[in-house]
Amino acid sequence: MRMNEASLRATLVAKTTFERFCDQPAQVLTMTHFLTRPELSFDWTVPGIWDHIGCEGLDEQARP
C-alpha cells in the first residue's frame, strides 16, 4: 500500500484543483487487481484467492 501513496497524493491534488476551477465534482475512477471487500463476487476455484480478499487499507485507498 505504501507504493500507492505518491499516486494517491497526486490524484487528490488533481481532484482538488479540478473542483476549485469547475462547478461540478470531480469523478475519480480507481481500480485494483485485488478484491478489497469480501462481499464482492469472486471465483472460489482460484487457488489462494482468499489470501487477497478484504484488505481494508486498500479499500480506503481506492476511495479518494
N, CA, C and O atoms as a Maestro MAE file, in Angstrom:
{
 s_m_m2io_version
 :::
 2.0.0
}

f_m_ct {
 s_m_title
 :::
 protein
 m_atom[256] {
  # First column is atom index #
  i_m_mmod_type
  r_m_x_coord
  r_m_y_coord
  r_m_z_coord
  i_m_residue_number
  s_m_chain_name
  s_m_pdb_residue_name
  s_m_pdb_atom_name
  i_m_atomic_number
  :::
  1 25 0.810 -1.183 0.000 1 A "MET " " N  " 7
  2 3 0.000 0.000 0.000 1 A "MET " " CA " 6
  3 2 0.864 1.262 0.000 1 A "MET " " C  " 6
  4 15 0.446 2.298 -0.517 1 A "MET " " O  " 8
  5 25 2.052 1.182 0.570 2 A "ARG " " N  " 7
  6 3 2.934 2.355 0.543 2 A "ARG " " CA " 6
  7 2 3.300 2.744 -0.881 2 A "ARG " " C  " 6
  8 15 3.523 3.921 -1.165 2 A "ARG " " O  " 8
  9 25 3.363 1.776 -1.770 3 A "MET " " N  " 7
  10 3 3.706 2.073 -3.160 3 A "MET " " CA " 6
  11 2 2.623 2.923 -3.825 3 A "MET " " C  " 6
  12 15 2.893 3.580 -4.831 3 A "MET " " O  " 8
  13 25 1.420 2.923 -3.289 4 A "ASN " " N  " 7
  14 3 0.310 3.690 -3.864 4 A "ASN " " CA " 6
  15 2 0.280 5.136 -3.393 4 A "ASN " " C  " 6
  16 15 -0.421 5.957 -3.984 4 A "ASN " " O  " 8
  17 25 1.023 5.466 -2.343 5 A "GLU " " N  " 7
  18 3 0.873 6.766 -1.697 5 A "GLU " " CA " 6
  19 2 1.166 7.952 -2.616 5 A "GLU " " C  " 6
  20 15 0.415 8.928 -2.600 5 A "GLU " " O  " 8
  21 25 2.213 7.899 -3.399 6 A "ALA " " N  " 7
  22 3 2.548 9.023 -4.284 6 A "ALA " " CA " 6
  23 2 1.445 9.240 -5.329 6 A "ALA " " C  " 6
  24 15 1.045 10.374 -5.593 6 A "ALA " " O  " 8
  25 25 0.969 8.164 -5.907 7 A "SER " " N  " 7
  26 3 -0.111 8.275 -6.902 7 A "SER " " CA " 6
  27 2 -1.392 8.776 -6.258 7 A "SER " " C  " 6
  28 15 -2.125 9.566 -6.852 7 A "SER " " O  " 8
  29 25 -1.658 8.319 -5.055 8 A "LEU " " N  " 7
  30 3 -2.858 8.753 -4.345 8 A "LEU " " CA " 6
  31 2 -2.797 10.253 -4.045 8 A "LEU " " C  " 6
  32 15 -3.781 10.968 -4.231 8 A "LEU " " O  " 8
  33 25 -1.643 10.720 -3.583 9 A "ARG " " N  " 7
  34 3 -1.480 12.164 -3.321 9 A "ARG " " CA " 6
  35 2 -1.687 12.973 -4.593 9 A "ARG " " C  " 6
  36 15 -2.375 13.994 -4.575 9 A "ARG " " O  " 8
  37 25 -1.098 12.528 -5.693 10 A "ALA " " N  " 7
  38 3 -1.242 13.248 -6.961 10 A "ALA " " CA " 6
  39 2 -2.701 13.280 -7.413 10 A "ALA " " C  " 6
  40 15 -3.171 14.290 -7.936 10 A "ALA " " O  " 8
  41 25 -3.407 12.183 -7.210 11 A "THR " " N  " 7
  42 3 -4.819 12.125 -7.580 11 A "THR " " CA " 6
  43 2 -5.643 13.091 -6.741 11 A "THR " " C  " 6
  44 15 -6.504 13.794 -7.269 11 A "THR " " O  " 8
  45 25 -5.385 13.128 -5.445 12 A "LEU " " N  " 7
  46 3 -6.139 14.032 -4.574 12 A "LEU " " CA " 6
  47 2 -5.843 15.499 -4.888 12 A "LEU " " C  " 6
  48 15 -6.740 16.338 -4.810 12 A "LEU " " O  " 8
  49 25 -4.608 15.815 -5.238 13 A "VAL " " N  " 7
  50 3 -4.267 17.190 -5.637 13 A "VAL " " CA " 6
  51 2 -4.998 17.546 -6.926 13 A "VAL " " C  " 6
  52 15 -5.567 18.632 -7.033 13 A "VAL " " O  " 8
  53 25 -4.990 16.647 -7.901 14 A "ALA " " N  " 7
  54 3 -5.680 16.900 -9.175 14 A "ALA " " CA " 6
  55 2 -7.180 17.061 -8.950 14 A "ALA " " C  " 6
  56 15 -7.808 17.929 -9.557 14 A "ALA " " O  " 8
  57 25 -7.755 16.236 -8.087 15 A "LYS " " N  " 7
  58 3 -9.195 16.315 -7.780 15 A "LYS " " CA " 6
  59 2 -9.526 17.669 -7.144 15 A "LYS " " C  " 6
  60 15 -10.493 18.322 -7.534 15 A "LYS " " O  " 8
  61 25 -8.733 18.078 -6.181 16 A "THR " " N  " 7
  62 3 -8.953 19.353 -5.501 16 A "THR " " CA " 6
  63 2 -8.819 20.513 -6.471 16 A "THR " " C  " 6
  64 15 -9.635 21.435 -6.450 16 A "THR " " O  " 8
  65 25 -7.810 20.479 -7.315 17 A "THR " " N  " 7
  66 3 -7.589 21.542 -8.294 17 A "THR " " CA " 6
  67 2 -8.744 21.620 -9.280 17 A "THR " " C  " 6
  68 15 -9.227 22.710 -9.586 17 A "THR " " O  " 8
  69 25 -9.188 20.479 -9.778 18 A "PHE " " N  " 7
  70 3 -10.312 20.455 -10.713 18 A "PHE " " CA " 6
  71 2 -11.541 21.084 -10.078 18 A "PHE " " C  " 6
  72 15 -12.204 21.923 -10.687 18 A "PHE " " O  " 8
  73 25 -11.843 20.672 -8.849 19 A "GLU " " N  " 7
  74 3 -13.053 21.166 -8.186 19 A "GLU " " CA " 6
  75 2 -12.955 22.641 -7.835 19 A "GLU " " C  " 6
  76 15 -13.980 23.311 -7.707 19 A "GLU " " O  " 8
  77 25 -11.747 23.157 -7.678 20 A "ARG " " N  " 7
  78 3 -11.566 24.582 -7.389 20 A "ARG " " CA " 6
  79 2 -11.935 25.430 -8.602 20 A "ARG " " C  " 6
  80 15 -12.438 26.544 -8.449 20 A "ARG " " O  " 8
  81 25 -11.689 24.914 -9.803 21 A "PHE " " N  " 7
  82 3 -11.903 25.693 -11.021 21 A "PHE " " CA " 6
  83 2 -13.123 25.269 -11.832 21 A "PHE " " C  " 6
  84 15 -13.385 25.828 -12.897 21 A "PHE " " O  " 8
  85 25 -13.861 24.297 -11.342 22 A "CYS " " N  " 7
  86 3 -15.027 23.789 -12.076 22 A "CYS " " CA " 6
  87 2 -16.230 23.770 -11.145 22 A "CYS " " C  " 6
  88 15 -16.078 23.629 -9.932 22 A "CYS " " O  " 8
  89 25 -17.406 23.908 -11.700 23 A "ASP " " N  " 7
  90 3 -18.601 23.940 -10.859 23 A "ASP " " CA " 6
  91 2 -19.224 22.562 -10.640 23 A "ASP " " C  " 6
  92 15 -20.351 22.462 -10.155 23 A "ASP " " O  " 8
  93 25 -18.514 21.524 -10.984 24 A "GLN " " N  " 7
  94 3 -19.025 20.163 -10.764 24 A "GLN " " CA " 6
  95 2 -17.983 19.334 -10.012 24 A "GLN " " C  " 6
  96 15 -16.787 19.615 -10.089 24 A "GLN " " O  " 8
  97 25 -18.440 18.319 -9.288 25 A "PRO " " N  " 7
  98 3 -17.481 17.481 -8.561 25 A "PRO " " CA " 6
  99 2 -16.658 16.617 -9.515 25 A "PRO " " C  " 6
  100 15 -17.150 16.162 -10.548 25 A "PRO " " O  " 8
  101 25 -15.419 16.407 -9.152 26 A "ALA " " N  " 7
  102 3 -14.546 15.552 -9.960 26 A "ALA " " CA " 6
  103 2 -14.974 14.099 -9.803 26 A "ALA " " C  " 6
  104 15 -15.416 13.685 -8.731 26 A "ALA " " O  " 8
  105 25 -14.841 13.343 -10.861 27 A "GLN " " N  " 7
  106 3 -15.099 11.905 -10.816 27 A "GLN " " CA " 6
  107 2 -13.765 11.189 -10.901 27 A "GLN " " C  " 6
  108 15 -13.039 11.319 -11.886 27 A "GLN " " O  " 8
  109 25 -13.452 10.439 -9.871 28 A "VAL " " N  " 7
  110 3 -12.189 9.707 -9.827 28 A "VAL " " CA " 6
  111 2 -12.486 8.236 -10.003 28 A "VAL " " C  " 6
  112 15 -13.264 7.656 -9.246 28 A "VAL " " O  " 8
  113 25 -11.868 7.631 -11.002 29 A "LEU " " N  " 7
  114 3 -12.030 6.201 -11.237 29 A "LEU " " CA " 6
  115 2 -10.787 5.488 -10.725 29 A "LEU " " C  " 6
  116 15 -9.661 5.858 -11.060 29 A "LEU " " O  " 8
  117 25 -10.998 4.486 -9.929 30 A "THR " " N  " 7
  118 3 -9.877 3.716 -9.403 30 A "THR " " CA " 6
  119 2 -10.072 2.253 -9.755 30 A "THR " " C  " 6
  120 15 -11.186 1.799 -10.012 30 A "THR " " O  " 8
  121 25 -8.960 1.524 -9.761 31 A "MET " " N  " 7
  122 3 -9.058 0.092 -9.999 31 A "MET " " CA " 6
  123 2 -7.931 -0.618 -9.277 31 A "MET " " C  " 6
  124 15 -6.890 -0.034 -8.977 31 A "MET " " O  " 8
  125 25 -8.159 -1.855 -9.015 32 A "THR " " N  " 7
  126 3 -7.167 -2.691 -8.361 32 A "THR " " CA " 6
  127 2 -7.355 -4.115 -8.866 32 A "THR " " C  " 6
  128 15 -8.443 -4.484 -9.306 32 A "THR " " O  " 8
  129 25 -6.316 -4.896 -8.805 33 A "HIS " " N  " 7
  130 3 -6.458 -6.285 -9.227 33 A "HIS " " CA " 6
  131 2 -6.745 -7.186 -8.030 33 A "HIS " " C  " 6
  132 15 -6.781 -8.408 -8.172 33 A "HIS " " O  " 8
  133 25 -6.950 -6.600 -6.856 34 A "PHE " " N  " 7
  134 3 -7.368 -7.350 -5.678 34 A "PHE " " CA " 6
  135 2 -8.807 -7.001 -5.348 34 A "PHE " " C  " 6
  136 15 -9.281 -5.920 -5.696 34 A "PHE " " O  " 8
  137 25 -9.498 -7.900 -4.685 35 A "LEU " " N  " 7
  138 3 -10.853 -7.626 -4.211 35 A "LEU " " CA " 6
  139 2 -10.741 -7.026 -2.820 35 A "LEU " " C  " 6
  140 15 -10.290 -7.691 -1.887 35 A "LEU " " O  " 8
  141 25 -11.144 -5.790 -2.681 36 A "THR " " N  " 7
  142 3 -10.943 -5.084 -1.427 36 A "THR " " CA " 6
  143 2 -12.027 -5.380 -0.397 36 A "THR " " C  " 6
  144 15 -11.847 -5.104 0.789 36 A "THR " " O  " 8
  145 25 -13.146 -5.936 -0.838 37 A "ARG " " N  " 7
  146 3 -14.237 -6.236 0.094 37 A "ARG " " CA " 6
  147 2 -14.685 -7.674 -0.100 37 A "ARG " " C  " 6
  148 15 -14.879 -8.104 -1.237 37 A "ARG " " O  " 8
  149 25 -14.853 -8.430 0.977 38 A "PRO " " N  " 7
  150 3 -15.223 -9.841 0.845 38 A "PRO " " CA " 6
  151 2 -16.628 -10.064 0.294 38 A "PRO " " C  " 6
  152 15 -16.932 -11.167 -0.160 38 A "PRO " " O  " 8
  153 25 -17.492 -9.055 0.320 39 A "GLU " " N  " 7
  154 3 -18.850 -9.248 -0.209 39 A "GLU " " CA " 6
  155 2 -18.902 -9.173 -1.736 39 A "GLU " " C  " 6
  156 15 -19.948 -9.447 -2.324 39 A "GLU " " O  " 8
  157 25 -17.797 -8.811 -2.387 40 A "LEU " " N  " 7
  158 3 -17.747 -8.803 -3.848 40 A "LEU " " CA " 6
  159 2 -17.671 -10.235 -4.381 40 A "LEU " " C  " 6
  160 15 -17.146 -11.127 -3.715 40 A "LEU " " O  " 8
  161 25 -18.191 -10.439 -5.566 41 A "SER " " N  " 7
  162 3 -18.158 -11.765 -6.187 41 A "SER " " CA " 6
  163 2 -16.734 -12.143 -6.556 41 A "SER " " C  " 6
  164 15 -15.954 -11.302 -7.005 41 A "SER " " O  " 8
  165 25 -16.406 -13.395 -6.366 42 A "PHE " " N  " 7
  166 3 -15.102 -13.886 -6.788 42 A "PHE " " CA " 6
  167 2 -15.195 -15.371 -7.057 42 A "PHE " " C  " 6
  168 15 -16.141 -16.032 -6.631 42 A "PHE " " O  " 8
  169 25 -14.229 -15.882 -7.752 43 A "ASP " " N  " 7
  170 3 -14.193 -17.290 -8.153 43 A "ASP " " CA " 6
  171 2 -13.464 -18.105 -7.079 43 A "ASP " " C  " 6
  172 15 -12.244 -18.015 -6.948 43 A "ASP " " O  " 8
  173 25 -14.205 -18.883 -6.327 44 A "TRP " " N  " 7
  174 3 -13.632 -19.686 -5.239 44 A "TRP " " CA " 6
  175 2 -12.681 -20.762 -5.746 44 A "TRP " " C  " 6
  176 15 -11.915 -21.322 -4.963 44 A "TRP " " O  " 8
  177 25 -12.716 -21.060 -7.033 45 A "THR " " N  " 7
  178 3 -11.859 -22.133 -7.555 45 A "THR " " CA " 6
  179 2 -10.424 -21.673 -7.805 45 A "THR " " C  " 6
  180 15 -9.556 -22.499 -8.086 45 A "THR " " O  " 8
  181 25 -10.160 -20.375 -7.707 46 A "VAL " " N  " 7
  182 3 -8.805 -19.862 -7.914 46 A "VAL " " CA " 6
  183 2 -7.974 -20.179 -6.672 46 A "VAL " " C  " 6
  184 15 -8.313 -19.734 -5.576 46 A "VAL " " O  " 8
  185 25 -6.902 -20.933 -6.829 47 A "PRO " " N  " 7
  186 3 -6.082 -21.289 -5.666 47 A "PRO " " CA " 6
  187 2 -5.507 -20.049 -4.968 47 A "PRO " " C  " 6
  188 15 -4.947 -19.169 -5.623 47 A "PRO " " O  " 8
  189 25 -5.644 -19.984 -3.656 48 A "GLY " " N  " 7
  190 3 -5.083 -18.892 -2.867 48 A "GLY " " CA " 6
  191 2 -5.843 -17.579 -2.952 48 A "GLY " " C  " 6
  192 15 -5.366 -16.566 -2.441 48 A "GLY " " O  " 8
  193 25 -7.026 -17.566 -3.592 49 A "ILE " " N  " 7
  194 3 -7.764 -16.310 -3.779 49 A "ILE " " CA " 6
  195 2 -8.112 -15.661 -2.445 49 A "ILE " " C  " 6
  196 15 -8.123 -14.435 -2.334 49 A "ILE " " O  " 8
  197 25 -8.394 -16.468 -1.443 50 A "TRP " " N  " 7
  198 3 -8.826 -15.911 -0.156 50 A "TRP " " CA " 6
  199 2 -7.730 -15.039 0.472 50 A "TRP " " C  " 6
  200 15 -8.037 -14.138 1.252 50 A "TRP " " O  " 8
  201 25 -6.465 -15.294 0.146 51 A "ASP " " N  " 7
  202 3 -5.363 -14.504 0.693 51 A "ASP " " CA " 6
  203 2 -5.369 -13.063 0.189 51 A "ASP " " C  " 6
  204 15 -4.683 -12.211 0.755 51 A "ASP " " O  " 8
  205 25 -6.123 -12.781 -0.853 52 A "HIS " " N  " 7
  206 3 -6.094 -11.452 -1.488 52 A "HIS " " CA " 6
  207 2 -7.450 -10.762 -1.452 52 A "HIS " " C  " 6
  208 15 -7.710 -9.864 -2.252 52 A "HIS " " O  " 8
  209 25 -8.303 -11.168 -0.545 53 A "ILE " " N  " 7
  210 3 -9.638 -10.578 -0.459 53 A "ILE " " CA " 6
  211 2 -9.811 -9.881 0.884 53 A "ILE " " C  " 6
  212 15 -9.450 -10.422 1.929 53 A "ILE " " O  " 8
  213 25 -10.367 -8.680 0.841 54 A "GLY " " N  " 7
  214 3 -10.748 -8.000 2.067 54 A "GLY " " CA " 6
  215 2 -9.691 -7.127 2.703 54 A "GLY " " C  " 6
  216 15 -9.653 -7.028 3.929 54 A "GLY " " O  " 8
  217 25 -8.841 -6.499 1.938 55 A "CYS " " N  " 7
  218 3 -7.840 -5.592 2.502 55 A "CYS " " CA " 6
  219 2 -8.496 -4.230 2.738 55 A "CYS " " C  " 6
  220 15 -8.730 -3.477 1.793 55 A "CYS " " O  " 8
  221 25 -8.789 -3.922 3.989 56 A "GLU " " N  " 7
  222 3 -9.482 -2.674 4.312 56 A "GLU " " CA " 6
  223 2 -8.653 -1.445 3.944 56 A "GLU " " C  " 6
  224 15 -9.201 -0.443 3.486 56 A "GLU " " O  " 8
  225 25 -7.343 -1.515 4.140 57 A "GLY " " N  " 7
  226 3 -6.481 -0.380 3.801 57 A "GLY " " CA " 6
  227 2 -6.510 -0.075 2.316 57 A "GLY " " C  " 6
  228 15 -6.560 1.089 1.919 57 A "GLY " " O  " 8
  229 25 -6.477 -1.119 1.489 58 A "LEU " " N  " 7
  230 3 -6.555 -0.916 0.045 58 A "LEU " " CA " 6
  231 2 -7.924 -0.385 -0.354 58 A "LEU " " C  " 6
  232 15 -8.033 0.442 -1.259 58 A "LEU " " O  " 8
  233 25 -8.964 -0.858 0.317 59 A "ASP " " N  " 7
  234 3 -10.318 -0.355 0.048 59 A "ASP " " CA " 6
  235 2 -10.387 1.150 0.346 59 A "ASP " " C  " 6
  236 15 -10.999 1.900 -0.415 59 A "ASP " " O  " 8
  237 25 -9.771 1.592 1.437 60 A "GLU " " N  " 7
  238 3 -9.753 3.021 1.772 60 A "GLU " " CA " 6
  239 2 -8.973 3.816 0.724 60 A "GLU " " C  " 6
  240 15 -9.381 4.913 0.343 60 A "GLU " " O  " 8
  241 25 -7.856 3.264 0.263 61 A "GLN " " N  " 7
  242 3 -7.062 3.971 -0.762 61 A "GLN " " CA " 6
  243 2 -7.828 4.097 -2.069 61 A "GLN " " C  " 6
  244 15 -7.683 5.093 -2.778 61 A "GLN " " O  " 8
  245 25 -8.631 3.114 -2.391 62 A "ALA " " N  " 7
  246 3 -9.344 3.108 -3.671 62 A "ALA " " CA " 6
  247 2 -10.563 4.026 -3.655 62 A "ALA " " C  " 6
  248 15 -11.242 4.179 -4.671 62 A "ALA " " O  " 8
  249 25 -10.834 4.623 -2.528 63 A "ARG " " N  " 7
  250 3 -11.989 5.528 -2.394 63 A "ARG " " CA " 6
  251 2 -11.531 6.945 -2.049 63 A "ARG " " C  " 6
  252 15 -11.733 7.404 -0.924 63 A "ARG " " O  " 8
  253 25 -10.912 7.645 -3.013 64 A "PRO " " N  " 7
  254 3 -10.439 9.003 -2.698 64 A "PRO " " CA " 6
  255 2 -11.613 9.885 -2.565 64 A "PRO " " C  " 6
  256 15 -11.461 11.078 -2.302 64 A "PRO " " O  " 8
  :::
 }
 m_bond[255] {
  # First column is bond index #
  i_m_from
  i_m_to
  i_m_order
  :::
  1 1 2 1
  2 2 3 1
  3 3 4 2
  4 3 5 1
  5 5 6 1
  6 6 7 1
  7 7 8 2
  8 7 9 1
  9 9 10 1
  10 10 11 1
  11 11 12 2
  12 11 13 1
  13 13 14 1
  14 14 15 1
  15 15 16 2
  16 15 17 1
  17 17 18 1
  18 18 19 1
  19 19 20 2
  20 19 21 1
  21 21 22 1
  22 22 23 1
  23 23 24 2
  24 23 25 1
  25 25 26 1
  26 26 27 1
  27 27 28 2
  28 27 29 1
  29 29 30 1
  30 30 31 1
  31 31 32 2
  32 31 33 1
  33 33 34 1
  34 34 35 1
  35 35 36 2
  36 35 37 1
  37 37 38 1
  38 38 39 1
  39 39 40 2
  40 39 41 1
  41 41 42 1
  42 42 43 1
  43 43 44 2
  44 43 45 1
  45 45 46 1
  46 46 47 1
  47 47 48 2
  48 47 49 1
  49 49 50 1
  50 50 51 1
  51 51 52 2
  52 51 53 1
  53 53 54 1
  54 54 55 1
  55 55 56 2
  56 55 57 1
  57 57 58 1
  58 58 59 1
  59 59 60 2
  60 59 61 1
  61 61 62 1
  62 62 63 1
  63 63 64 2
  64 63 65 1
  65 65 66 1
  66 66 67 1
  67 67 68 2
  68 67 69 1
  69 69 70 1
  70 70 71 1
  71 71 72 2
  72 71 73 1
  73 73 74 1
  74 74 75 1
  75 75 76 2
  76 75 77 1
  77 77 78 1
  78 78 79 1
  79 79 80 2
  80 79 81 1
  81 81 82 1
  82 82 83 1
  83 83 84 2
  84 83 85 1
  85 85 86 1
  86 86 87 1
  87 87 88 2
  88 87 89 1
  89 89 90 1
  90 90 91 1
  91 91 92 2
  92 91 93 1
  93 93 94 1
  94 94 95 1
  95 95 96 2
  96 95 97 1
  97 97 98 1
  98 98 99 1
  99 99 100 2
  100 99 101 1
  101 101 102 1
  102 102 103 1
  103 103 104 2
  104 103 105 1
  105 105 106 1
  106 106 107 1
  107 107 108 2
  108 107 109 1
  109 109 110 1
  110 110 111 1
  111 111 112 2
  112 111 113 1
  113 113 114 1
  114 114 115 1
  115 115 116 2
  116 115 117 1
  117 117 118 1
  118 118 119 1
  119 119 120 2
  120 119 121 1
  121 121 122 1
  122 122 123 1
  123 123 124 2
  124 123 125 1
  125 125 126 1
  126 126 127 1
  127 127 128 2
  128 127 129 1
  129 129 130 1
  130 130 131 1
  131 131 132 2
  132 131 133 1
  133 133 134 1
  134 134 135 1
  135 135 136 2
  136 135 137 1
  137 137 138 1
  138 138 139 1
  139 139 140 2
  140 139 141 1
  141 141 142 1
  142 142 143 1
  143 143 144 2
  144 143 145 1
  145 145 146 1
  146 146 147 1
  147 147 148 2
  148 147 149 1
  149 149 150 1
  150 150 151 1
  151 151 152 2
  152 151 153 1
  153 153 154 1
  154 154 155 1
  155 155 156 2
  156 155 157 1
  157 157 158 1
  158 158 159 1
  159 159 160 2
  160 159 161 1
  161 161 162 1
  162 162 163 1
  163 163 164 2
  164 163 165 1
  165 165 166 1
  166 166 167 1
  167 167 168 2
  168 167 169 1
  169 169 170 1
  170 170 171 1
  171 171 172 2
  172 171 173 1
  173 173 174 1
  174 174 175 1
  175 175 176 2
  176 175 177 1
  177 177 178 1
  178 178 179 1
  179 179 180 2
  180 179 181 1
  181 181 182 1
  182 182 183 1
  183 183 184 2
  184 183 185 1
  185 185 186 1
  186 186 187 1
  187 187 188 2
  188 187 189 1
  189 189 190 1
  190 190 191 1
  191 191 192 2
  192 191 193 1
  193 193 194 1
  194 194 195 1
  195 195 196 2
  196 195 197 1
  197 197 198 1
  198 198 199 1
  199 199 200 2
  200 199 201 1
  201 201 202 1
  202 202 203 1
  203 203 204 2
  204 203 205 1
  205 205 206 1
  206 206 207 1
  207 207 208 2
  208 207 209 1
  209 209 210 1
  210 210 211 1
  211 211 212 2
  212 211 213 1
  213 213 214 1
  214 214 215 1
  215 215 216 2
  216 215 217 1
  217 217 218 1
  218 218 219 1
  219 219 220 2
  220 219 221 1
  221 221 222 1
  222 222 223 1
  223 223 224 2
  224 223 225 1
  225 225 226 1
  226 226 227 1
  227 227 228 2
  228 227 229 1
  229 229 230 1
  230 230 231 1
  231 231 232 2
  232 231 233 1
  233 233 234 1
  234 234 235 1
  235 235 236 2
  236 235 237 1
  237 237 238 1
  238 238 239 1
  239 239 240 2
  240 239 241 1
  241 241 242 1
  242 242 243 1
  243 243 244 2
  244 243 245 1
  245 245 246 1
  246 246 247 1
  247 247 248 2
  248 247 249 1
  249 249 250 1
  250 250 251 1
  251 251 252 2
  252 251 253 1
  253 253 254 1
  254 254 255 1
  255 255 256 2
  :::
 }
}
